Amino acid sequence: MQKQSVKNYIWIAVFGIAMGFLEAIVVVYLRELFYPYGFNFPLAPFPPNLYIIEIIREFATILMLASLGAIAGKTFPQKFAYFLYAFGIWDIVYYIALKIFLGWPASLFTWDILFLIPIVWIGPVLAPIICAATMIALAFLLISLSEKNINFKIKSLDWTLLLLGAFIIFVSFIWNYVEFILLGNIDLKQVLAMQDFNQMQLRLAFIPQSFNWILYIIGEVLIIIAIIKLATESRKSRQLVDVNSRIKK
């Protein structure tokens, strides 16, 4: 491992930890205002202007993490990897901080709102933590591979597995909410476009019933297959280089 990479790992981890605590503190304030007796479903009434502000905050969070990756990495795989690493650290620390500050979640299977973009993501706390751990593992692998081969690129098939897996996980997170909207005859287009705040408020009646673990696991498996494939191909490539160098000698 290169000295610069070690430095990047340390400082990005520091950033991720600080950002995780900061995010948790924001949530502590929000829950003090809207959930003084503890966060639970159905959701408390949420003013439309604060809903928009929350979406902007989420965009800002992603941009901050992406910017950090862009600064730390030299090649695209490295930039992508450092983004994943920062995201993973931030997400795990966020839940650790909430446990410290609020004693929440009660368990890893406690329901939480994960994101609002482009629609409400909901799942048990365990699901995003597994995603975060997977991101960190993938980040370490990509950075290691790019250090050993400056021309390293993620192949099309690997991208397909990673993106398809991520999309399936995304679907598992919005599954319950979309089902609730469809069954409740709520106009999804107006909710997404924030054109009718009365319809947006109908989302407050939502109570998650069961998480689609099957979809989630399929998505995770596809990503893990991509990780194993990348690691295996890299090992074979190194072995081939070693054999060729011995033949030349």
FIPAKOL-320340 format. One record per residue (C-alpha): residue number from 1; residue in three letters; x, y, z. Coordinates in pm, whole numbers, m for minus. Example, Ala and Ser with C-alpha at 12.3 -4.5 7.8 and 13.67 -1.06 7.14 Angstrom:
BEGIN
@seq->1, type->ALA, c1->1230, c2->m450, c3->780
@seq->2, type->SER, c1->1367, c2->m106, c3->714
***
This chain:
BEGIN
@seq->1, type->MET, c1->0, c2->0, c3->0
@seq->2, type->GLN, c1->139, c2->337, c3->m101
@seq->3, type->LYS, c1->211, c2->603, c3->160
@seq->4, type->GLN, c1->m32, c2->848, c3->m7
@seq->5, type->SER, c1->m310, c2->591, c3->7
@seq->6, type->VAL, c1->m259, c2->537, c3->380
@seq->7, type->LYS, c1->m276, c2->913, c3->430
@seq->8, type->ASN, c1->m595, c2->933, c3->223
@seq->9, type->TYR, c1->m754, c2->646, c3->415
@seq->10, type->ILE, c1->m681, c2->814, c3->748
@seq->11, type->TRP, c1->m800, c2->1164, c3->658
@seq->12, type->ILE, c1->m1109, c2->1046, c3->470
@seq->13, type->ALA, c1->m1196, c2->830, c3->771
@seq->14, type->VAL, c1->m1158, c2->1138, c3->994
@seq->15, type->PHE, c1->m1385, c2->1332, c3->757
@seq->16, type->GLY, c1->m1640, c2->1049, c3->745
@seq->17, type->ILE, c1->m1647, c2->1015, c3->1124
@seq->18, type->ALA, c1->m1691, c2->1392, c3->1173
@seq->19, type->MET, c1->m1959, c2->1405, c3->904
@seq->20, type->GLY, c1->m2139, c2->1106, c3->1055
@seq->21, type->PHE, c1->m2157, c2->1278, c3->1393
@seq->22, type->LEU, c1->m2264, c2->1605, c3->1233
@seq->23, type->GLU, c1->m2543, c2->1432, c3->1041
@seq->24, type->ALA, c1->m2657, c2->1257, c3->1357
@seq->25, type->ILE, c1->m2667, c2->1588, c3->1546
@seq->26, type->VAL, c1->m2892, c2->1737, c3->1276
@seq->27, type->VAL, c1->m3124, c2->1439, c3->1316
@seq->28, type->VAL, c1->m3120, c2->1481, c3->1695
@seq->29, type->TYR, c1->m3251, c2->1837, c3->1647
@seq->30, type->LEU, c1->m3516, c2->1723, c3->1398
@seq->31, type->ARG, c1->m3639, c2->1446, c3->1624
@seq->32, type->GLU, c1->m3648, c2->1683, c3->1921
@seq->33, type->LEU, c1->m3879, c2->1906, c3->1717
@seq->34, type->PHE, c1->m4097, c2->1647, c3->1544
@seq->35, type->TYR, c1->m4057, c2->1332, c3->1755
@seq->36, type->PRO, c1->m4013, c2->1440, c3->2118
@seq->37, type->TYR, c1->m4138, c2->1098, c3->2236
@seq->38, type->GLY, c1->m3916, c2->900, c3->2001
@seq->39, type->PHE, c1->m3903, c2->841, c3->1626
@seq->40, type->ASN, c1->m4157, c2->598, c3->1485
@seq->41, type->PHE, c1->m4402, c2->544, c3->1200
@seq->42, type->PRO, c1->m4640, c2->690, c3->1093
@seq->43, type->LEU, c1->m4443, c2->1007, c3->1032
@seq->44, type->ALA, c1->m4514, c2->1335, c3->1207
@seq->45, type->PRO, c1->m4651, c2->1630, c3->1002
@seq->46, type->PHE, c1->m4366, c2->1786, c3->805
@seq->47, type->PRO, c1->m4392, c2->2140, c3->658
@seq->48, type->PRO, c1->m4337, c2->2145, c3->277
@seq->49, type->ASN, c1->m4055, c2->2400, c3->299
@seq->50, type->LEU, c1->m3860, c2->2177, c3->538
@seq->51, type->TYR, c1->m3916, c2->1881, c3->307
@seq->52, type->ILE, c1->m3747, c2->2074, c3->25
@seq->53, type->ILE, c1->m3465, c2->2180, c3->258
@seq->54, type->GLU, c1->m3409, c2->1815, c3->356
@seq->55, type->ILE, c1->m3378, c2->1719, c3->m11
@seq->56, type->ILE, c1->m3124, c2->1999, c3->m64
@seq->57, type->ARG, c1->m2931, c2->1878, c3->242
@seq->58, type->GLU, c1->m2917, c2->1527, c3->97
@seq->59, type->PHE, c1->m2790, c2->1659, c3->m238
@seq->60, type->ALA, c1->m2526, c2->1862, c3->m51
@seq->61, type->THR, c1->m2418, c2->1552, c3->143
@seq->62, type->ILE, c1->m2364, c2->1347, c3->m174
@seq->63, type->LEU, c1->m2178, c2->1635, c3->m341
@seq->64, type->MET, c1->m1948, c2->1668, c3->m39
@seq->65, type->LEU, c1->m1861, c2->1299, c3->m46
@seq->66, type->ALA, c1->m1815, c2->1299, c3->m426
@seq->67, type->SER, c1->m1594, c2->1608, c3->m406
@seq->68, type->LEU, c1->m1375, c2->1438, c3->m146
@seq->69, type->GLY, c1->m1333, c2->1138, c3->m375
@seq->70, type->ALA, c1->m1250, c2->1365, c3->m670
@seq->71, type->ILE, c1->m976, c2->1538, c3->m469
@seq->72, type->ALA, c1->m824, c2->1222, c3->m318
@seq->73, type->GLY, c1->m819, c2->1000, c3->m628
@seq->74, type->LYS, c1->m592, c2->1028, c3->m930
@seq->75, type->THR, c1->m782, c2->802, c3->m1170
@seq->76, type->PHE, c1->m1157, c2->754, c3->m1208
@seq->77, type->PRO, c1->m1158, c2->414, c3->m1030
@seq->78, type->GLN, c1->m971, c2->576, c3->m739
@seq->79, type->LYS, c1->m1208, c2->874, c3->m726
@seq->80, type->PHE, c1->m1506, c2->640, c3->m730
@seq->81, type->ALA, c1->m1345, c2->419, c3->m464
@seq->82, type->TYR, c1->m1268, c2->705, c3->m225
@seq->83, type->PHE, c1->m1626, c2->827, c3->m266
@seq->84, type->LEU, c1->m1752, c2->481, c3->m168
@seq->85, type->TYR, c1->m1507, c2->466, c3->124
@seq->86, type->ALA, c1->m1617, c2->807, c3->257
@seq->87, type->PHE, c1->m1985, c2->718, c3->211
@seq->88, type->GLY, c1->m1944, c2->387, c3->395
@seq->89, type->ILE, c1->m1760, c2->541, c3->691
@seq->90, type->TRP, c1->m2011, c2->826, c3->715
@seq->91, type->ASP, c1->m2315, c2->597, c3->707
@seq->92, type->ILE, c1->m2188, c2->353, c3->973
@seq->93, type->VAL, c1->m2071, c2->631, c3->1206
@seq->94, type->TYR, c1->m2405, c2->809, c3->1162
@seq->95, type->TYR, c1->m2590, c2->517, c3->1322
@seq->96, type->ILE, c1->m2324, c2->476, c3->1591
@seq->97, type->ALA, c1->m2363, c2->844, c3->1680
@seq->98, type->LEU, c1->m2744, c2->817, c3->1694
@seq->99, type->LYS, c1->m2707, c2->521, c3->1929
@seq->100, type->ILE, c1->m2478, c2->730, c3->2151
@seq->101, type->PHE, c1->m2698, c2->1041, c3->2149
@seq->102, type->LEU, c1->m3048, c2->891, c3->2150
@seq->103, type->GLY, c1->m3009, c2->524, c3->2230
@seq->104, type->TRP, c1->m3160, c2->463, c3->1886
@seq->105, type->PRO, c1->m3199, c2->231, c3->1698
@seq->106, type->ALA, c1->m3335, c2->m22, c3->1945
@seq->107, type->SER, c1->m3205, c2->m300, c3->1719
@seq->108, type->LEU, c1->m3052, c2->m351, c3->1376
@seq->109, type->PHE, c1->m3401, c2->m433, c3->1246
@seq->110, type->THR, c1->m3550, c2->m96, c3->1350
@seq->111, type->TRP, c1->m3707, c2->85, c3->1052
@seq->112, type->ASP, c1->m3552, c2->410, c3->931
@seq->113, type->ILE, c1->m3595, c2->664, c3->652
@seq->114, type->LEU, c1->m3275, c2->641, c3->449
@seq->115, type->PHE, c1->m3317, c2->898, c3->170
@seq->116, type->LEU, c1->m3579, c2->1121, c3->12
@seq->117, type->ILE, c1->m3430, c2->1141, c3->m340
@seq->118, type->PRO, c1->m3610, c2->1083, c3->m573
@seq->119, type->ILE, c1->m3863, c2->920, c3->m343
@seq->120, type->VAL, c1->m3866, c2->798, c3->16
@seq->121, type->TRP, c1->m3623, c2->511, c3->84
@seq->122, type->ILE, c1->m3712, c2->297, c3->386
@seq->123, type->GLY, c1->m3552, c2->m8, c3->541
@seq->124, type->PRO, c1->m3426, c2->m170, c3->860
@seq->125, type->VAL, c1->m3101, c2->m17, c3->988
@seq->126, type->LEU, c1->m2913, c2->m340, c3->915
@seq->127, type->ALA, c1->m2964, c2->m298, c3->538
@seq->128, type->PRO, c1->m2777, c2->35, c3->491
@seq->129, type->ILE, c1->m2503, c2->m81, c3->730
@seq->130, type->ILE, c1->m2442, c2->m389, c3->514
@seq->131, type->CYS, c1->m2438, c2->m163, c3->207
@seq->132, type->ALA, c1->m2185, c2->65, c3->377
@seq->133, type->ALA, c1->m1958, c2->m228, c3->467
@seq->134, type->THR, c1->m1979, c2->m353, c3->106
@seq->135, type->MET, c1->m1887, c2->m5, c3->m20
@seq->136, type->ILE, c1->m1579, c2->3, c3->202
@seq->137, type->ALA, c1->m1469, c2->m344, c3->87
@seq->138, type->LEU, c1->m1514, c2->m249, c3->m280
@seq->139, type->ALA, c1->m1325, c2->77, c3->m220
@seq->140, type->PHE, c1->m1023, c2->m103, c3->m72
@seq->141, type->LEU, c1->m1016, c2->m345, c3->m366
@seq->142, type->LEU, c1->m1042, c2->m75, c3->m636
@seq->143, type->ILE, c1->m772, c2->139, c3->m477
@seq->144, type->SER, c1->m544, c2->m162, c3->m439
@seq->145, type->LEU, c1->m596, c2->m265, c3->m801
@seq->146, type->SER, c1->m540, c2->87, c3->m935
@seq->147, type->GLU, c1->m216, c2->117, c3->m738
@seq->148, type->LYS, c1->m80, c2->m206, c3->m887
@seq->149, type->ASN, c1->m192, c2->m113, c3->m1238
@seq->150, type->ILE, c1->m203, c2->258, c3->m1324
@seq->151, type->ASN, c1->m410, c2->176, c3->m1635
@seq->152, type->PHE, c1->m665, c2->m25, c3->m1436
@seq->153, type->LYS, c1->m1024, c2->19, c3->m1554
@seq->154, type->ILE, c1->m1350, c2->m134, c3->m1440
@seq->155, type->LYS, c1->m1475, c2->m357, c3->m1722
@seq->156, type->SER, c1->m1821, c2->m327, c3->m1874
@seq->157, type->LEU, c1->m1943, c2->m653, c3->m1721
@seq->158, type->ASP, c1->m1820, c2->m547, c3->m1377
@seq->159, type->TRP, c1->m1998, c2->m210, c3->m1414
@seq->160, type->THR, c1->m2312, c2->m396, c3->m1519
@seq->161, type->LEU, c1->m2303, c2->m617, c3->m1210
@seq->162, type->LEU, c1->m2230, c2->m323, c3->m977
@seq->163, type->LEU, c1->m2494, c2->m91, c3->m1120
@seq->164, type->LEU, c1->m2759, c2->m362, c3->m1155
@seq->165, type->GLY, c1->m2694, c2->m472, c3->m798
@seq->166, type->ALA, c1->m2717, c2->m113, c3->m673
@seq->167, type->PHE, c1->m3040, c2->m58, c3->m867
@seq->168, type->ILE, c1->m3201, c2->m373, c3->m725
@seq->169, type->ILE, c1->m3105, c2->m265, c3->m372
@seq->170, type->PHE, c1->m3258, c2->77, c3->m445
@seq->171, type->VAL, c1->m3581, c2->m93, c3->m555
@seq->172, type->SER, c1->m3586, c2->m295, c3->m233
@seq->173, type->PHE, c1->m3562, c2->30, c3->m33
@seq->174, type->ILE, c1->m3852, c2->201, c3->m213
@seq->175, type->TRP, c1->m4063, c2->m113, c3->m260
@seq->176, type->ASN, c1->m4288, c2->m65, c3->44
@seq->177, type->TYR, c1->m4341, c2->306, c3->m16
@seq->178, type->VAL, c1->m4426, c2->272, c3->m386
@seq->179, type->GLU, c1->m4667, c2->m11, c3->m301
@seq->180, type->PHE, c1->m4831, c2->215, c3->m40
@seq->181, type->ILE, c1->m4868, c2->498, c3->m293
@seq->182, type->LEU, c1->m5017, c2->271, c3->m561
@seq->183, type->LEU, c1->m5263, c2->108, c3->m322
@seq->184, type->GLY, c1->m5358, c2->445, c3->m177
@seq->185, type->ASN, c1->m5431, c2->599, c3->m519
@seq->186, type->ILE, c1->m5178, c2->874, c3->m454
@seq->187, type->ASP, c1->m5048, c2->1058, c3->m761
@seq->188, type->LEU, c1->m4680, c2->959, c3->m764
@seq->189, type->LYS, c1->m4593, c2->1213, c3->m1035
@seq->190, type->GLN, c1->m4727, c2->1500, c3->m827
@seq->191, type->VAL, c1->m4546, c2->1374, c3->m518
@seq->192, type->LEU, c1->m4216, c2->1356, c3->m708
@seq->193, type->ALA, c1->m4267, c2->1697, c3->m869
@seq->194, type->MET, c1->m4382, c2->1841, c3->m534
@seq->195, type->GLN, c1->m4677, c2->2000, c3->m715
@seq->196, type->ASP, c1->m4942, c2->1900, c3->m464
@seq->197, type->PHE, c1->m4833, c2->1924, c3->m103
@seq->198, type->ASN, c1->m5169, c2->1792, c3->16
@seq->199, type->GLN, c1->m5092, c2->1466, c3->m161
@seq->200, type->MET, c1->m4739, c2->1475, c3->m25
@seq->201, type->GLN, c1->m4882, c2->1485, c3->326
@seq->202, type->LEU, c1->m5067, c2->1160, c3->259
@seq->203, type->ARG, c1->m4731, c2->988, c3->284
@seq->204, type->LEU, c1->m4749, c2->1053, c3->658
@seq->205, type->ALA, c1->m4997, c2->768, c3->691
@seq->206, type->PHE, c1->m4734, c2->522, c3->570
@seq->207, type->ILE, c1->m4631, c2->244, c3->808
@seq->208, type->PRO, c1->m4377, c2->m7, c3->668
@seq->209, type->GLN, c1->m4486, c2->m367, c3->696
@seq->210, type->SER, c1->m4207, c2->m590, c3->571
@seq->211, type->PHE, c1->m3875, c2->m534, c3->399
@seq->212, type->ASN, c1->m3812, c2->m706, c3->66
@seq->213, type->TRP, c1->m3503, c2->m896, c3->181
@seq->214, type->ILE, c1->m3511, c2->m1120, c3->m128
@seq->215, type->LEU, c1->m3459, c2->m827, c3->m365
@seq->216, type->TYR, c1->m3202, c2->m674, c3->m133
@seq->217, type->ILE, c1->m2998, c2->m997, c3->m109
@seq->218, type->ILE, c1->m3006, c2->m1041, c3->m489
@seq->219, type->GLY, c1->m2862, c2->m690, c3->m527
@seq->220, type->GLU, c1->m2593, c2->m753, c3->m266
@seq->221, type->VAL, c1->m2500, c2->m1086, c3->m426
@seq->222, type->LEU, c1->m2452, c2->m923, c3->m768
@seq->223, type->ILE, c1->m2220, c2->m663, c3->m615
@seq->224, type->ILE, c1->m2026, c2->m929, c3->m423
@seq->225, type->ILE, c1->m1990, c2->m1131, c3->m745
@seq->226, type->ALA, c1->m1843, c2->m822, c3->m911
@seq->227, type->ILE, c1->m1600, c2->m778, c3->m620
@seq->228, type->ILE, c1->m1490, c2->m1144, c3->m636
@seq->229, type->LYS, c1->m1459, c2->m1122, c3->m1015
@seq->230, type->LEU, c1->m1240, c2->m812, c3->m993
@seq->231, type->ALA, c1->m1017, c2->m971, c3->m728
@seq->232, type->THR, c1->m987, c2->m1301, c3->m920
@seq->233, type->GLU, c1->m905, c2->m1137, c3->m1252
@seq->234, type->SER, c1->m646, c2->m918, c3->m1081
@seq->235, type->ARG, c1->m478, c2->m1221, c3->m923
@seq->236, type->LYS, c1->m467, c2->m1404, c3->m1256
@seq->237, type->SER, c1->m325, c2->m1094, c3->m1425
@seq->238, type->ARG, c1->m47, c2->m1065, c3->m1164
@seq->239, type->GLN, c1->36, c2->m1434, c3->m1199
@seq->240, type->LEU, c1->60, c2->m1395, c3->m1577
@seq->241, type->VAL, c1->292, c2->m1097, c3->m1539
@seq->242, type->ASP, c1->512, c2->m1295, c3->m1298
@seq->243, type->VAL, c1->530, c2->m1589, c3->m1542
@seq->244, type->ASN, c1->622, c2->m1362, c3->m1835
@seq->245, type->SER, c1->893, c2->m1188, c3->m1631
@seq->246, type->ARG, c1->1046, c2->m1524, c3->m1535
@seq->247, type->ILE, c1->1044, c2->m1639, c3->m1898
@seq->248, type->LYS, c1->1224, c2->m1322, c3->m2006
@seq->249, type->LYS, c1->1491, c2->m1381, c3->m1742
***
